[in-house]
Amino acid sequence: MKPVVSIIMGSTSDLPVMEKACQFFEEMEIPFEVNALSAHRTPAEVSEFAKGAAGRGIKVIIAGAGMAAALPGVIAAETPLPVIGVPIKGSCLEGLDATFAIMQMPPGIPVATVAINGAQNAAILAMQMMALGDDALMQKLVAYKSGLKKKIVKANEELAKLEYKFKV
């Protein structure tokens, strides 16, 4: 089994956030890989990874980074694959620095950007991209979205059972 999605993070300290993407792909039975690469500390390795990803069968790259958050953009500059950036919340600017760094890419180097610490949404977006050409993935996606609706219906049923003196 070969991975079709690559999850990259600037350092293993980002794993608690990026693990949400891993868990989603595991649940959806989508083969993925996980690696730590740094745009600033291992630039040659980032370049090699980005240039070779499509040739290895990767279809979408999810790159999480905090602070200056150069990693998603550097990867996007060297691959034809779609790149989804996950801004990681840092200690100084609450992740806004990473969000702006990932969002403000120059023309020709797009990086889709999800919410701060939004690795699960990045995984869902990656699946949506891949599902465009894969009926089986599309069916899994439809079932997943239907399950989200069922959770809200069930939550409202539970809320209806709450008893308060002034609840009408």
GURO-553752 format. One record per residue: residue number from 1; residue in three letters; chain; x, y, z of N, C-alpha, C in turn. Coordinates in Angstrom, 1 decimal, always signed. Layout:
+-----+--------+--------+--------+--------+--------+--------+--------+--------+--------+--------+--------+
| num | residu | chaine |     nx |     ny |     nz |    cax |    cay |    caz |     cx |     cy |     cz |
+-----+--------+--------+--------+--------+--------+--------+--------+--------+--------+--------+--------+
| NUM |    Ala |      A |      X |      Y |      Z |      X |      Y |      Z |      X |      Y |      Z |
...
+-----+--------+--------+--------+--------+--------+--------+--------+--------+--------+--------+--------+
//
This chain:
+-----+--------+--------+--------+--------+--------+--------+--------+--------+--------+--------+--------+
| num | residu | chaine |     nx |     ny |     nz |    cax |    cay |    caz |     cx |     cy |     cz |
+-----+--------+--------+--------+--------+--------+--------+--------+--------+--------+--------+--------+
|   1 |    Met |      A |   +0.8 |   -1.2 |   +0.0 |   +0.0 |   +0.0 |   +0.0 |   +0.9 |   +1.2 |   +0.0 |
|   2 |    Lys |      A |   +0.6 |   +2.2 |   -0.9 |   +1.4 |   +3.4 |   -1.0 |   +0.6 |   +4.6 |   -0.5 |
|   3 |    Pro |      A |   +1.2 |   +5.5 |   +0.1 |   +0.5 |   +6.7 |   +0.6 |   +0.0 |   +7.6 |   -0.6 |
|   4 |    Val |      A |   -1.2 |   +8.2 |   -0.4 |   -1.7 |   +9.1 |   -1.4 |   -1.8 |  +10.5 |   -0.8 |
|   5 |    Val |      A |   -1.6 |  +10.6 |   +0.5 |   -1.6 |  +11.9 |   +1.1 |   -0.3 |  +12.0 |   +2.0 |
|   6 |    Ser |      A |   +0.3 |  +13.1 |   +2.0 |   +1.5 |  +13.3 |   +2.8 |   +1.2 |  +14.4 |   +3.8 |
|   7 |    Ile |      A |   +1.4 |  +14.1 |   +5.1 |   +1.2 |  +15.0 |   +6.2 |   +2.6 |  +15.4 |   +6.6 |
|   8 |    Ile |      A |   +2.9 |  +16.7 |   +6.5 |   +4.2 |  +17.2 |   +6.8 |   +4.1 |  +18.3 |   +8.0 |
|   9 |    Met |      A |   +5.0 |  +18.3 |   +8.9 |   +5.0 |  +19.3 |  +10.0 |   +6.4 |  +19.8 |  +10.2 |
|  10 |    Gly |      A |   +6.5 |  +21.0 |  +10.6 |   +7.7 |  +21.7 |  +10.9 |   +8.6 |  +21.0 |  +11.9 |
|  11 |    Ser |      A |   +7.9 |  +20.4 |  +12.9 |   +8.6 |  +19.7 |  +14.0 |   +7.6 |  +18.8 |  +14.7 |
|  12 |    Thr |      A |   +8.2 |  +17.8 |  +15.4 |   +7.3 |  +16.9 |  +16.1 |   +6.4 |  +17.5 |  +17.2 |
|  13 |    Ser |      A |   +6.8 |  +18.7 |  +17.6 |   +5.9 |  +19.5 |  +18.5 |   +4.6 |  +19.8 |  +17.9 |
|  14 |    Asp |      A |   +4.5 |  +19.7 |  +16.6 |   +3.2 |  +20.0 |  +15.9 |   +2.3 |  +18.7 |  +15.9 |
|  15 |    Leu |      A |   +2.8 |  +17.6 |  +16.3 |   +2.1 |  +16.3 |  +16.2 |   +0.7 |  +16.4 |  +16.8 |
|  16 |    Pro |      A |   +0.6 |  +16.9 |  +18.1 |   -0.7 |  +16.9 |  +18.7 |   -1.8 |  +17.6 |  +17.8 |
|  17 |    Val |      A |   -1.5 |  +18.5 |  +17.0 |   -2.4 |  +19.2 |  +16.1 |   -2.6 |  +18.3 |  +14.8 |
|  18 |    Met |      A |   -1.5 |  +17.9 |  +14.2 |   -1.5 |  +17.2 |  +13.0 |   -2.1 |  +15.8 |  +13.1 |
|  19 |    Glu |      A |   -2.1 |  +15.3 |  +14.3 |   -2.6 |  +13.9 |  +14.5 |   -4.1 |  +13.9 |  +14.2 |
|  20 |    Lys |      A |   -4.8 |  +15.0 |  +14.2 |   -6.2 |  +15.0 |  +13.9 |   -6.4 |  +14.5 |  +12.4 |
|  21 |    Ala |      A |   -5.5 |  +15.0 |  +11.5 |   -5.5 |  +14.5 |  +10.1 |   -5.2 |  +13.1 |  +10.0 |
|  22 |    Cys |      A |   -4.2 |  +12.6 |  +10.8 |   -3.9 |  +11.2 |  +10.8 |   -5.1 |  +10.3 |  +11.2 |
|  23 |    Gln |      A |   -5.8 |  +10.7 |  +12.2 |   -6.9 |  +10.0 |  +12.7 |   -8.0 |  +10.0 |  +11.7 |
|  24 |    Phe |      A |   -8.3 |  +11.1 |  +11.0 |   -9.3 |  +11.1 |  +10.0 |   -9.0 |  +10.1 |   +8.9 |
|  25 |    Phe |      A |   -7.7 |  +10.2 |   +8.4 |   -7.4 |   +9.3 |   +7.3 |   -7.4 |   +7.8 |   +7.7 |
|  26 |    Glu |      A |   -7.1 |   +7.6 |   +8.9 |   -7.2 |   +6.2 |   +9.5 |   -8.6 |   +5.7 |   +9.4 |
|  27 |    Glu |      A |   -9.5 |   +6.6 |   +9.9 |  -10.9 |   +6.3 |   +9.9 |  -11.5 |   +6.1 |   +8.5 |
|  28 |    Met |      A |  -11.0 |   +6.9 |   +7.6 |  -11.5 |   +6.8 |   +6.2 |  -10.8 |   +5.7 |   +5.4 |
|  29 |    Glu |      A |   -9.8 |   +5.1 |   +6.0 |   -8.9 |   +4.1 |   +5.3 |   -8.2 |   +4.6 |   +4.1 |
|  30 |    Ile |      A |   -7.7 |   +5.8 |   +4.2 |   -6.9 |   +6.5 |   +3.2 |   -5.4 |   +6.4 |   +3.5 |
|  31 |    Pro |      A |   -4.6 |   +5.7 |   +2.7 |   -3.2 |   +5.6 |   +3.0 |   -2.5 |   +7.0 |   +3.1 |
|  32 |    Phe |      A |   -1.7 |   +7.2 |   +4.1 |   -1.0 |   +8.4 |   +4.3 |   +0.4 |   +8.2 |   +4.9 |
|  33 |    Glu |      A |   +1.2 |   +9.2 |   +4.8 |   +2.5 |   +9.2 |   +5.4 |   +2.6 |  +10.5 |   +6.3 |
|  34 |    Val |      A |   +3.5 |  +10.4 |   +7.3 |   +3.7 |  +11.6 |   +8.2 |   +5.2 |  +11.8 |   +8.3 |
|  35 |    Asn |      A |   +5.7 |  +13.0 |   +8.1 |   +7.1 |  +13.3 |   +8.3 |   +7.2 |  +14.7 |   +8.9 |
|  36 |    Ala |      A |   +8.4 |  +15.0 |   +9.5 |   +8.8 |  +16.3 |  +10.0 |   +9.8 |  +16.8 |   +9.0 |
|  37 |    Leu |      A |   +9.6 |  +18.0 |   +8.5 |  +10.6 |  +18.7 |   +7.6 |  +10.5 |  +20.2 |   +8.0 |
|  38 |    Ser |      A |  +11.6 |  +20.8 |   +8.0 |  +11.7 |  +22.2 |   +8.3 |  +12.2 |  +23.1 |   +7.1 |
|  39 |    Ala |      A |  +11.4 |  +24.1 |   +6.8 |  +11.8 |  +24.9 |   +5.7 |  +13.1 |  +25.7 |   +6.0 |
|  40 |    His |      A |  +13.3 |  +25.9 |   +7.3 |  +14.4 |  +26.7 |   +7.7 |  +15.6 |  +25.8 |   +8.1 |
|  41 |    Arg |      A |  +15.4 |  +24.7 |   +8.7 |  +16.5 |  +23.8 |   +9.2 |  +16.9 |  +22.7 |   +8.2 |
|  42 |    Thr |      A |  +15.9 |  +22.3 |   +7.4 |  +16.3 |  +21.2 |   +6.4 |  +15.7 |  +21.6 |   +5.0 |
|  43 |    Pro |      A |  +16.2 |  +22.8 |   +4.5 |  +15.6 |  +23.3 |   +3.2 |  +15.9 |  +22.3 |   +2.0 |
|  44 |    Ala |      A |  +17.0 |  +21.7 |   +2.0 |  +17.3 |  +20.8 |   +0.9 |  +16.4 |  +19.6 |   +0.9 |
|  45 |    Glu |      A |  +16.1 |  +19.1 |   +2.1 |  +15.2 |  +17.9 |   +2.2 |  +13.8 |  +18.3 |   +1.8 |
|  46 |    Val |      A |  +13.4 |  +19.5 |   +2.2 |  +12.0 |  +20.0 |   +1.8 |  +11.9 |  +20.0 |   +0.3 |
|  47 |    Ser |      A |  +12.9 |  +20.6 |   -0.3 |  +12.9 |  +20.7 |   -1.8 |  +12.9 |  +19.3 |   -2.4 |
|  48 |    Glu |      A |  +13.7 |  +18.4 |   -2.0 |  +13.7 |  +17.0 |   -2.5 |  +12.4 |  +16.4 |   -2.3 |
|  49 |    Phe |      A |  +11.8 |  +16.5 |   -1.1 |  +10.5 |  +15.9 |   -0.9 |   +9.4 |  +16.5 |   -1.9 |
|  50 |    Ala |      A |   +9.4 |  +17.8 |   -2.0 |   +8.3 |  +18.4 |   -2.8 |   +8.5 |  +18.1 |   -4.3 |
|  51 |    Lys |      A |   +9.7 |  +18.0 |   -4.8 |   +9.9 |  +17.7 |   -6.2 |   +9.6 |  +16.2 |   -6.5 |
|  52 |    Gly |      A |   +9.7 |  +15.3 |   -5.5 |   +9.5 |  +13.9 |   -5.7 |   +8.1 |  +13.4 |   -5.3 |
|  53 |    Ala |      A |   +7.3 |  +14.2 |   -4.6 |   +6.0 |  +13.7 |   -4.1 |   +5.1 |  +13.2 |   -5.2 |
|  54 |    Ala |      A |   +4.9 |  +13.9 |   -6.2 |   +4.0 |  +13.4 |   -7.3 |   +4.4 |  +12.1 |   -7.9 |
|  55 |    Gly |      A |   +5.7 |  +12.0 |   -8.1 |   +6.3 |  +10.8 |   -8.7 |   +6.1 |   +9.6 |   -7.8 |
|  56 |    Arg |      A |   +5.9 |   +9.8 |   -6.5 |   +5.7 |   +8.7 |   -5.6 |   +4.3 |   +8.3 |   -5.4 |
|  57 |    Gly |      A |   +3.4 |   +9.0 |   -6.1 |   +1.9 |   +8.7 |   -6.0 |   +1.2 |   +9.6 |   -5.0 |
|  58 |    Ile |      A |   +1.8 |  +10.6 |   -4.4 |   +1.1 |  +11.5 |   -3.5 |   +0.2 |  +12.3 |   -4.4 |
|  59 |    Lys |      A |   -1.1 |  +12.5 |   -3.8 |   -2.1 |  +13.3 |   -4.6 |   -2.3 |  +14.7 |   -3.9 |
|  60 |    Val |      A |   -2.1 |  +14.8 |   -2.6 |   -2.3 |  +16.0 |   -1.8 |   -1.3 |  +16.1 |   -0.7 |
|  61 |    Ile |      A |   -0.8 |  +17.3 |   -0.4 |   +0.1 |  +17.4 |   +0.7 |   -0.6 |  +18.4 |   +1.7 |
|  62 |    Ile |      A |   -0.5 |  +18.0 |   +3.0 |   -1.0 |  +18.8 |   +4.1 |   +0.3 |  +19.2 |   +4.9 |
|  63 |    Ala |      A |   +0.5 |  +20.5 |   +5.0 |   +1.7 |  +21.0 |   +5.7 |   +1.3 |  +21.9 |   +6.8 |
|  64 |    Gly |      A |   +1.7 |  +21.5 |   +8.0 |   +1.4 |  +22.3 |   +9.2 |   +2.7 |  +23.0 |   +9.7 |
|  65 |    Ala |      A |   +2.5 |  +24.3 |  +10.0 |   +3.7 |  +25.1 |  +10.5 |   +3.2 |  +26.2 |  +11.3 |
|  66 |    Gly |      A |   +4.0 |  +26.6 |  +12.3 |   +3.8 |  +27.7 |  +13.1 |   +4.7 |  +28.8 |  +12.9 |
|  67 |    Met |      A |   +4.5 |  +29.9 |  +13.6 |   +5.3 |  +31.1 |  +13.5 |   +5.5 |  +31.7 |  +12.1 |
|  68 |    Ala |      A |   +6.7 |  +31.7 |  +11.5 |   +6.9 |  +32.2 |  +10.2 |   +6.2 |  +31.3 |   +9.1 |
|  69 |    Ala |      A |   +5.9 |  +30.1 |   +9.4 |   +5.1 |  +29.1 |   +8.6 |   +5.5 |  +29.1 |   +7.1 |
|  70 |    Ala |      A |   +6.8 |  +29.0 |   +6.8 |   +7.2 |  +29.0 |   +5.5 |   +7.0 |  +27.6 |   +4.8 |
|  71 |    Leu |      A |   +6.9 |  +26.6 |   +5.6 |   +6.9 |  +25.2 |   +5.0 |   +5.8 |  +25.0 |   +3.9 |
|  72 |    Pro |      A |   +4.6 |  +25.3 |   +4.2 |   +3.6 |  +25.0 |   +3.1 |   +3.9 |  +25.8 |   +1.8 |
|  73 |    Gly |      A |   +4.3 |  +27.0 |   +1.9 |   +4.7 |  +27.8 |   +0.7 |   +5.9 |  +27.3 |   -0.1 |
|  74 |    Val |      A |   +6.9 |  +26.9 |   +0.7 |   +8.1 |  +26.3 |   +0.1 |   +7.8 |  +25.0 |   -0.7 |
|  75 |    Ile |      A |   +6.9 |  +24.2 |   +0.0 |   +6.5 |  +23.0 |   -0.7 |   +5.7 |  +23.3 |   -1.9 |
|  76 |    Ala |      A |   +4.8 |  +24.2 |   -1.8 |   +3.9 |  +24.6 |   -3.0 |   +4.7 |  +25.1 |   -4.1 |
|  77 |    Ala |      A |   +5.8 |  +25.8 |   -3.8 |   +6.7 |  +26.4 |   -4.9 |   +7.4 |  +25.3 |   -5.7 |
|  78 |    Glu |      A |   +7.5 |  +24.1 |   -5.2 |   +8.3 |  +23.0 |   -5.9 |   +7.5 |  +21.8 |   -6.2 |
|  79 |    Thr |      A |   +6.2 |  +21.9 |   -6.2 |   +5.4 |  +20.7 |   -6.6 |   +4.1 |  +21.2 |   -7.3 |
|  80 |    Pro |      A |   +3.7 |  +20.3 |   -8.3 |   +2.4 |  +20.7 |   -9.0 |   +1.2 |  +20.2 |   -8.2 |
|  81 |    Leu |      A |   +1.4 |  +19.5 |   -7.0 |   +0.3 |  +19.0 |   -6.2 |   -0.4 |  +20.1 |   -5.4 |
|  82 |    Pro |      A |   -1.7 |  +19.9 |   -5.1 |   -2.3 |  +20.8 |   -4.2 |   -1.7 |  +20.7 |   -2.8 |
|  83 |    Val |      A |   -1.5 |  +21.8 |   -2.1 |   -0.9 |  +21.9 |   -0.8 |   -2.0 |  +22.6 |   +0.1 |
|  84 |    Ile |      A |   -2.2 |  +22.0 |   +1.2 |   -3.1 |  +22.6 |   +2.2 |   -2.3 |  +22.9 |   +3.4 |
|  85 |    Gly |      A |   -2.3 |  +24.2 |   +3.8 |   -1.6 |  +24.7 |   +5.0 |   -2.4 |  +24.7 |   +6.2 |
|  86 |    Val |      A |   -1.8 |  +24.2 |   +7.3 |   -2.4 |  +24.2 |   +8.6 |   -1.6 |  +25.2 |   +9.5 |
|  87 |    Pro |      A |   -2.1 |  +26.4 |   +9.8 |   -1.4 |  +27.2 |  +10.7 |   -1.4 |  +26.6 |  +12.1 |
|  88 |    Ile |      A |   -0.3 |  +26.6 |  +12.8 |   -0.2 |  +26.0 |  +14.1 |   -0.1 |  +27.2 |  +15.1 |
|  89 |    Lys |      A |   -1.0 |  +27.1 |  +16.1 |   -1.0 |  +28.1 |  +17.2 |   +0.3 |  +28.2 |  +17.9 |
|  90 |    Gly |      A |   +1.0 |  +29.3 |  +18.0 |   +2.2 |  +29.5 |  +18.7 |   +2.0 |  +30.2 |  +20.0 |
|  91 |    Ser |      A |   +3.0 |  +30.5 |  +20.7 |   +2.9 |  +31.1 |  +22.0 |   +2.8 |  +32.6 |  +22.0 |
|  92 |    Cys |      A |   +3.3 |  +33.2 |  +20.9 |   +3.3 |  +34.7 |  +20.8 |   +2.1 |  +35.3 |  +20.2 |
|  93 |    Leu |      A |   +1.7 |  +34.9 |  +19.0 |   +0.7 |  +35.6 |  +18.3 |   -0.6 |  +34.7 |  +18.1 |
|  94 |    Glu |      A |   -0.7 |  +33.7 |  +18.9 |   -1.9 |  +32.8 |  +18.9 |   -2.2 |  +32.1 |  +17.5 |
|  95 |    Gly |      A |   -1.2 |  +32.1 |  +16.7 |   -1.3 |  +31.4 |  +15.4 |   -1.7 |  +32.4 |  +14.2 |
|  96 |    Leu |      A |   -1.9 |  +33.6 |  +14.5 |   -2.2 |  +34.6 |  +13.5 |   -1.0 |  +34.8 |  +12.6 |
|  97 |    Asp |      A |   +0.2 |  +34.8 |  +13.1 |   +1.4 |  +34.9 |  +12.3 |   +1.5 |  +33.8 |  +11.3 |
|  98 |    Ala |      A |   +1.3 |  +32.6 |  +11.7 |   +1.3 |  +31.4 |  +10.8 |   +0.2 |  +31.5 |   +9.8 |
|  99 |    Thr |      A |   -1.0 |  +31.9 |  +10.2 |   -2.1 |  +32.1 |   +9.3 |   -1.8 |  +33.0 |   +8.2 |
| 100 |    Phe |      A |   -1.3 |  +34.2 |   +8.5 |   -1.0 |  +35.2 |   +7.5 |   +0.1 |  +34.8 |   +6.6 |
| 101 |    Ala |      A |   +1.1 |  +34.1 |   +7.2 |   +2.2 |  +33.6 |   +6.4 |   +1.8 |  +32.6 |   +5.3 |
| 102 |    Ile |      A |   +0.9 |  +31.7 |   +5.7 |   +0.4 |  +30.7 |   +4.8 |   -0.6 |  +31.3 |   +3.8 |
| 103 |    Met |      A |   -1.4 |  +32.2 |   +4.2 |   -2.4 |  +32.8 |   +3.3 |   -1.8 |  +33.7 |   +2.2 |
| 104 |    Gln |      A |   -0.8 |  +34.4 |   +2.6 |   -0.3 |  +35.5 |   +1.7 |   +0.7 |  +35.0 |   +0.7 |
| 105 |    Met |      A |   +0.3 |  +34.0 |   -0.1 |   +1.3 |  +33.5 |   -1.1 |   +1.2 |  +34.3 |   -2.4 |
| 106 |    Pro |      A |   +2.4 |  +34.4 |   -3.1 |   +2.4 |  +35.2 |   -4.3 |   +1.6 |  +34.4 |   -5.4 |
| 107 |    Pro |      A |   +1.2 |  +35.2 |   -6.5 |   +0.5 |  +34.6 |   -7.6 |   +1.3 |  +33.4 |   -8.2 |
| 108 |    Gly |      A |   +0.5 |  +32.3 |   -8.4 |   +1.2 |  +31.1 |   -9.0 |   +1.6 |  +30.1 |   -8.0 |
| 109 |    Ile |      A |   +1.6 |  +30.4 |   -6.7 |   +2.0 |  +29.5 |   -5.7 |   +0.9 |  +29.4 |   -4.7 |
| 110 |    Pro |      A |   -0.3 |  +28.9 |   -5.0 |   -1.4 |  +28.8 |   -4.1 |   -1.2 |  +27.8 |   -3.0 |
| 111 |    Val |      A |   -1.6 |  +28.1 |   -1.8 |   -1.7 |  +27.2 |   -0.7 |   -3.1 |  +27.4 |   -0.1 |
| 112 |    Ala |      A |   -3.9 |  +26.3 |   -0.1 |   -5.2 |  +26.4 |   +0.6 |   -4.9 |  +26.4 |   +2.1 |
| 113 |    Thr |      A |   -5.7 |  +27.2 |   +2.8 |   -5.4 |  +27.5 |   +4.2 |   -6.7 |  +27.2 |   +5.0 |
| 114 |    Val |      A |   -6.5 |  +26.4 |   +6.0 |   -7.6 |  +26.1 |   +7.0 |   -7.4 |  +26.9 |   +8.2 |
| 115 |    Ala |      A |   -8.3 |  +26.7 |   +9.2 |   -8.3 |  +27.4 |  +10.4 |   -7.0 |  +27.1 |  +11.3 |
| 116 |    Ile |      A |   -6.7 |  +27.9 |  +12.2 |   -5.6 |  +27.7 |  +13.1 |   -5.8 |  +26.3 |  +13.8 |
| 117 |    Asn |      A |   -4.8 |  +25.4 |  +13.8 |   -4.9 |  +24.1 |  +14.3 |   -6.0 |  +23.2 |  +13.6 |
| 118 |    Gly |      A |   -6.4 |  +23.6 |  +12.4 |   -7.5 |  +22.9 |  +11.7 |   -7.0 |  +21.7 |  +10.9 |
| 119 |    Ala |      A |   -6.2 |  +20.8 |  +11.4 |   -5.7 |  +19.6 |  +10.7 |   -6.8 |  +18.7 |  +10.2 |
| 120 |    Gln |      A |   -7.9 |  +18.6 |  +11.0 |   -9.0 |  +17.7 |  +10.6 |   -9.7 |  +18.2 |   +9.4 |
| 121 |    Asn |      A |   -9.9 |  +19.5 |   +9.3 |  -10.5 |  +20.1 |   +8.1 |   -9.6 |  +20.0 |   +6.9 |
| 122 |    Ala |      A |   -8.3 |  +20.1 |   +7.2 |   -7.3 |  +19.9 |   +6.1 |   -7.5 |  +18.5 |   +5.5 |
| 123 |    Ala |      A |   -7.6 |  +17.5 |   +6.4 |   -7.8 |  +16.1 |   +5.9 |   -9.1 |  +16.0 |   +5.1 |
| 124 |    Ile |      A |  -10.2 |  +16.6 |   +5.6 |  -11.4 |  +16.5 |   +4.9 |  -11.3 |  +17.2 |   +3.6 |
| 125 |    Leu |      A |  -10.7 |  +18.3 |   +3.5 |  -10.5 |  +19.0 |   +2.2 |   -9.7 |  +18.2 |   +1.3 |
| 126 |    Ala |      A |   -8.6 |  +17.5 |   +1.8 |   -7.8 |  +16.6 |   +0.9 |   -8.7 |  +15.5 |   +0.4 |
| 127 |    Met |      A |   -9.5 |  +14.9 |   +1.2 |  -10.4 |  +13.8 |   +0.8 |  -11.3 |  +14.4 |   -0.3 |
| 128 |    Gln |      A |  -11.9 |  +15.5 |   -0.1 |  -12.8 |  +16.1 |   -1.1 |  -12.1 |  +16.3 |   -2.5 |
| 129 |    Met |      A |  -10.9 |  +16.7 |   -2.4 |  -10.1 |  +16.9 |   -3.7 |   -9.9 |  +15.5 |   -4.4 |
| 130 |    Met |      A |   -9.5 |  +14.6 |   -3.6 |   -9.3 |  +13.2 |   -4.2 |  -10.6 |  +12.6 |   -4.6 |
| 131 |    Ala |      A |  -11.7 |  +12.8 |   -3.9 |  -12.9 |  +12.2 |   -4.2 |  -13.5 |  +12.7 |   -5.6 |
| 132 |    Leu |      A |  -13.0 |  +13.8 |   -6.1 |  -13.5 |  +14.3 |   -7.4 |  -13.3 |  +13.2 |   -8.5 |
| 133 |    Gly |      A |  -12.3 |  +12.4 |   -8.4 |  -12.0 |  +11.4 |   -9.4 |  -12.0 |  +10.0 |   -8.9 |
| 134 |    Asp |      A |  -12.8 |   +9.8 |   -7.7 |  -12.8 |   +8.5 |   -7.1 |  -14.2 |   +8.3 |   -6.5 |
| 135 |    Asp |      A |  -15.0 |   +7.5 |   -7.1 |  -16.4 |   +7.3 |   -6.7 |  -16.4 |   +6.7 |   -5.3 |
| 136 |    Ala |      A |  -15.5 |   +5.7 |   -5.0 |  -15.5 |   +5.1 |   -3.7 |  -15.2 |   +6.1 |   -2.6 |
| 137 |    Leu |      A |  -14.3 |   +7.0 |   -2.8 |  -14.0 |   +8.0 |   -1.8 |  -15.2 |   +9.0 |   -1.7 |
| 138 |    Met |      A |  -15.8 |   +9.3 |   -2.8 |  -17.0 |  +10.2 |   -2.7 |  -18.1 |   +9.6 |   -1.9 |
| 139 |    Gln |      A |  -18.3 |   +8.3 |   -2.0 |  -19.3 |   +7.6 |   -1.2 |  -19.0 |   +7.7 |   +0.3 |
| 140 |    Lys |      A |  -17.7 |   +7.5 |   +0.6 |  -17.2 |   +7.6 |   +2.0 |  -17.4 |   +9.0 |   +2.5 |
| 141 |    Leu |      A |  -17.2 |  +10.0 |   +1.7 |  -17.3 |  +11.4 |   +2.1 |  -18.8 |  +11.7 |   +2.3 |
| 142 |    Val |      A |  -19.7 |  +11.3 |   +1.4 |  -21.1 |  +11.5 |   +1.6 |  -21.6 |  +10.8 |   +2.9 |
| 143 |    Ala |      A |  -21.1 |   +9.6 |   +3.2 |  -21.5 |   +9.0 |   +4.5 |  -21.0 |   +9.7 |   +5.7 |
| 144 |    Tyr |      A |  -19.7 |  +10.2 |   +5.6 |  -19.2 |  +11.0 |   +6.7 |  -20.0 |  +12.2 |   +7.0 |
| 145 |    Lys |      A |  -20.3 |  +13.0 |   +5.9 |  -21.1 |  +14.2 |   +6.1 |  -22.5 |  +13.9 |   +6.6 |
| 146 |    Ser |      A |  -23.1 |  +12.8 |   +6.2 |  -24.4 |  +12.4 |   +6.7 |  -24.3 |  +12.1 |   +8.2 |
| 147 |    Gly |      A |  -23.2 |  +11.5 |   +8.6 |  -23.0 |  +11.2 |  +10.0 |  -22.9 |  +12.5 |  +10.9 |
| 148 |    Leu |      A |  -22.3 |  +13.5 |  +10.3 |  -22.2 |  +14.8 |  +11.0 |  -23.6 |  +15.3 |  +11.3 |
| 149 |    Lys |      A |  -24.5 |  +15.2 |  +10.3 |  -25.9 |  +15.7 |  +10.5 |  -26.6 |  +14.8 |  +11.6 |
| 150 |    Lys |      A |  -26.4 |  +13.5 |  +11.6 |  -27.0 |  +12.7 |  +12.6 |  -26.5 |  +13.0 |  +14.0 |
| 151 |    Lys |      A |  -25.3 |  +13.5 |  +14.2 |  -24.8 |  +13.9 |  +15.5 |  -25.5 |  +15.1 |  +16.0 |
| 152 |    Ile |      A |  -25.8 |  +16.0 |  +15.1 |  -26.6 |  +17.2 |  +15.6 |  -28.0 |  +16.9 |  +15.9 |
| 153 |    Val |      A |  -28.6 |  +16.0 |  +15.1 |  -30.0 |  +15.6 |  +15.4 |  -30.0 |  +14.9 |  +16.8 |
| 154 |    Lys |      A |  -29.1 |  +14.0 |  +17.0 |  -29.0 |  +13.4 |  +18.3 |  -28.8 |  +14.3 |  +19.5 |
| 155 |    Ala |      A |  -27.9 |  +15.3 |  +19.2 |  -27.6 |  +16.3 |  +20.3 |  -28.9 |  +17.1 |  +20.6 |
| 156 |    Asn |      A |  -29.7 |  +17.5 |  +19.6 |  -30.9 |  +18.2 |  +19.9 |  -31.9 |  +17.3 |  +20.6 |
| 157 |    Glu |      A |  -31.9 |  +16.1 |  +20.3 |  -32.8 |  +15.2 |  +21.1 |  -32.4 |  +15.1 |  +22.5 |
| 158 |    Glu |      A |  -31.1 |  +15.1 |  +22.8 |  -30.7 |  +15.1 |  +24.2 |  -30.9 |  +16.4 |  +24.9 |
| 159 |    Leu |      A |  -30.8 |  +17.5 |  +24.2 |  -31.0 |  +18.8 |  +24.7 |  -32.5 |  +19.0 |  +25.1 |
| 160 |    Ala |      A |  -33.4 |  +18.4 |  +24.3 |  -34.8 |  +18.5 |  +24.5 |  -35.2 |  +17.8 |  +25.9 |
| 161 |    Lys |      A |  -34.4 |  +16.9 |  +26.3 |  -34.6 |  +16.2 |  +27.6 |  -34.2 |  +17.0 |  +28.8 |
| 162 |    Leu |      A |  -33.4 |  +18.0 |  +28.6 |  -32.9 |  +18.8 |  +29.8 |  -34.1 |  +19.5 |  +30.4 |
| 163 |    Glu |      A |  -34.1 |  +19.4 |  +31.8 |  -35.2 |  +20.0 |  +32.5 |  -34.7 |  +21.2 |  +33.4 |
| 164 |    Tyr |      A |  -35.3 |  +22.4 |  +33.1 |  -35.0 |  +23.6 |  +33.9 |  -36.4 |  +24.2 |  +34.2 |
| 165 |    Lys |      A |  -36.5 |  +24.9 |  +35.2 |  -37.7 |  +25.6 |  +35.6 |  -38.2 |  +26.5 |  +34.6 |
| 166 |    Phe |      A |  -37.3 |  +27.3 |  +33.9 |  -37.8 |  +28.3 |  +33.0 |  -37.5 |  +27.9 |  +31.5 |
| 167 |    Lys |      A |  -37.1 |  +26.6 |  +31.3 |  -36.9 |  +26.2 |  +29.9 |  -38.3 |  +25.8 |  +29.3 |
| 168 |    Val |      A |  -38.6 |  +26.4 |  +28.2 |  -39.9 |  +26.1 |  +27.5 |  -39.7 |  +25.4 |  +26.3 |
+-----+--------+--------+--------+--------+--------+--------+--------+--------+--------+--------+--------+
//
